[in-house]
Amino acid sequence: QVRLVESGGGLVQPGGSLRLSCAASGSIFSIRTMCWYRQAPGKQRELVAQITSGGSTNYADSVKGRFTISRDNAKNTGYLQMNSLQPEDTAVYYCNADIDIYVKLNTYWGQGTQVTVSS
């Protein structure tokens, strides 16, 4: 059984920073692309950032220059460093990963972590 567990969310003032983590566990052969999505109340889930197994990254225009996605392949963990946070960044943030579990490739989601930006 493969699990993705996010952590690091919380309440932060505008202009502040948070670092989210996404730890994968279970019978994992390799992790392909890792992504962070977010969903604000009343809005659709949107892709925030993604990183390939080779380290190539892509970001939503709304977070470019403020967020940085990274990964530690040895720890099967992904990260999202969020700087200069604004109230519009308030959302539940979800980790998503394509994971090779030896017999096939599956897509997994974490349970989400709440990020609230407010003064």
FENTAWO-V393381 format. One record per run of one state. SS is the DSSP state (A for helix, B for strand, O for the rest). FROM is the first residue (numbers start at 1). TO is the last residue. If there is no record, write none. Layout:
# FENTAWO-V393381
ss=[SS/SS]
from=[FROM/FROM]
to=[TO/TO]
This chain:
# FENTAWO-V393381
ss=[O/B/O/B/O/B/O/B/O/B/O/B/O/B/A/O/B/O/A/O/B/O/B/O/B/O]
from=[1/3/8/10/13/18/26/30/40/46/52/57/60/67/73/76/77/83/87/90/91/101/105/110/113/118]
to=[2/7/9/12/17/25/29/39/45/51/56/59/66/72/75/76/82/86/89/90/100/104/109/112/117/119]
